[in-house]
Amino acid sequence: MDHDCHPLSPSAPTTSPLPPPSPDGFQRSALKYKEDQIAKVNLYMETGSFPSTAKYCQVIGKLYEVEQNIEKALINFERAADLFQNEKLSTFIANDCKQKVAHFSAQLEQYSREIAMNEDLAKQSLNKNLSKSSVKGYLLNAGLCQLFKADAAAVSNALEHYEELDPTFPGTHEYKFLAVSGCL
């Protein structure tokens, strides 16, 4: 028996019959995948299949996020959040998408948009036992963006508003941090 032809034999040829992958091959396949997802969104929108549209918008948002195309990621996550919320599909997934929108808005220095998104998330979370613990984080993020706007009166008004939203917020470290930072 000839052992030289066995694929695991040390003397077996080490070259592959396939050409080596090109460095841009991955980029082309990722682009094709993204184009396919966008085509699916358009198809599902035309047919009125909003649950599928929401899922694919979220996937496209993640793809743009990986590419660090923040503007397009924000647009797709916002669209997904609206579809998930409007179709009453999944509050959890809608809120996850809204958190992404808020995060990207802050990165793009769209502080008013980030503030509104986090305040909305805080309001929604107040009525749900599982997400009540997230309220102070949302309000902190909104308050930080108020600080970035460098308007002491707006920070003071925001803190009053947050106190009305959640009467327990003034007792938190997050509130105290914002209150002290807003006075500087």
C-alpha positions in Angstrom: 0.0 0.0 0.0 1.4 3.4 -1.0 1.2 5.8 2.0 2.6 8.7 0.1 -0.8 9.5 -1.4 -2.7 9.6 1.9 -3.9 13.1 2.6 -2.5 13.0 6.2 0.8 11.6 5.0 3.8 14.0 5.7 4.7 13.6 2.0 1.2 14.5 0.8 1.1 17.6 -1.3 0.4 20.7 0.8 -1.0 22.9 -2.0 -4.7 23.2 -2.3 -6.5 22.9 -5.6 -8.4 26.1 -4.7 -6.8 29.5 -5.2 -6.0 31.4 -2.0 -8.8 33.8 -0.9 -8.2 37.3 -2.0 -7.9 40.0 0.7 -11.0 41.8 -0.5 -13.1 38.6 -0.9 -14.5 39.0 2.6 -15.4 42.6 2.0 -17.2 41.7 -1.3 -19.2 38.9 0.4 -20.0 41.3 3.3 -21.2 43.9 0.9 -23.3 41.3 -1.0 -24.8 40.1 2.3 -25.7 43.7 3.2 -27.2 44.3 -0.2 -29.3 41.2 0.2 -30.6 42.4 3.6 -31.5 45.7 2.1 -33.4 44.0 -0.7 -35.3 41.9 1.8 -36.3 45.1 3.7 -37.6 46.6 0.5 -39.5 43.4 -0.4 -41.0 43.0 3.1 -42.0 46.7 3.2 -43.8 46.3 -0.2 -45.6 43.2 1.0 -46.5 44.7 4.4 -44.5 42.2 6.4 -43.4 44.7 9.1 -42.1 42.1 11.6 -39.6 40.8 9.0 -38.8 44.4 8.0 -38.0 45.3 11.6 -35.7 42.3 12.0 -33.8 43.0 8.8 -33.5 46.8 9.6 -31.9 45.7 12.9 -29.5 43.4 11.1 -28.6 46.1 8.7 -28.0 48.5 11.6 -25.6 46.0 13.1 -23.8 45.7 9.8 -23.3 49.4 9.5 -22.3 49.5 13.2 -19.5 47.0 12.5 -18.4 49.2 9.5 -18.5 52.2 11.9 -20.9 54.0 9.6 -22.7 55.6 12.5 -25.2 57.7 10.5 -26.6 54.7 8.5 -26.5 52.5 11.6 -28.6 55.1 13.5 -31.1 55.3 10.6 -31.6 51.6 10.5 -31.8 51.1 14.3 -34.3 53.9 14.5 -36.4 52.4 11.7 -36.3 49.0 13.4 -37.2 50.5 16.8 -40.2 52.2 15.2 -41.4 49.0 13.5 -40.9 46.8 16.6 -42.8 49.4 18.7 -45.6 50.2 16.2 -46.3 46.5 15.5 -46.1 45.7 19.2 -43.6 42.9 18.4 -41.1 43.2 21.2 -40.7 46.0 23.6 -37.4 44.6 24.7 -35.9 44.6 21.1 -37.5 48.0 20.4 -35.8 49.4 23.5 -32.5 47.8 22.6 -32.7 49.5 19.2 -33.6 52.8 20.9 -30.6 52.5 23.1 -28.4 52.2 20.0 -30.1 55.2 18.5 -29.4 57.2 21.7 -25.8 56.0 21.8 -25.2 56.9 18.1 -26.9 60.3 18.5 -24.5 61.2 21.3 -21.6 60.1 19.2 -22.8 62.4 16.4 -23.3 65.2 19.0 -27.1 65.2 18.4 -27.6 65.7 22.1 -31.3 66.7 21.9 -32.1 63.5 20.1 -30.2 61.4 22.6 -31.8 63.2 25.5 -35.3 62.6 24.1 -34.6 58.9 23.4 -33.2 58.3 27.0 -36.1 60.2 28.6 -38.5 58.1 26.6 -36.8 54.9 27.6 -36.8 56.0 31.3 -40.6 56.7 31.1 -41.3 53.3 29.6 -39.1 51.6 32.2 -40.8 53.1 35.2 -43.9 51.0 34.6 -42.1 47.7 34.2 -40.7 45.8 37.2 -37.9 44.2 35.1 -36.6 47.5 33.8 -37.1 49.8 36.7 -33.4 49.5 37.6 -32.5 50.9 34.2 -34.3 54.2 34.8 -31.4 55.9 36.6 -29.0 54.9 33.8 -31.2 56.4 31.2 -31.7 59.6 33.2 -27.9 59.8 33.8 -27.2 59.5 30.1 -29.8 62.1 29.2 -28.4 64.4 32.0 -24.8 64.0 30.7 -26.0 65.2 27.3 -27.6 68.1 29.0 -24.2 68.9 30.5 -22.6 68.7 27.0 -25.0 71.3 25.8 -23.4 73.6 28.4 -26.6 75.2 29.5 -26.9 75.4 33.3 -30.6 76.3 33.2 -31.3 73.3 31.0 -29.5 71.0 33.4 -31.5 72.4 36.3 -34.8 72.1 34.4 -33.9 68.5 33.4 -33.1 67.5 37.0 -36.5 68.9 38.1 -38.1 67.0 35.2 -36.3 63.8 36.2 -37.4 64.2 39.8 -41.0 64.4 38.6 -40.5 61.3 36.4 -39.0 59.3 39.2 -39.3 60.6 42.8 -36.5 58.2 43.9 -34.0 59.7 41.5 -32.8 62.5 43.7 -31.5 60.0 46.2 -29.2 58.3 43.7 -25.5 58.8 43.0 -26.4 59.6 39.4 -28.6 62.5 40.4 -26.0 63.9 42.8 -23.3 63.7 40.1 -25.5 65.6 37.6 -26.5 68.1 40.2 -22.9 68.9 41.2 -21.6 68.8 37.6 -24.4 71.1 36.5 -23.3 73.8 39.0 -19.7 73.9 37.7 
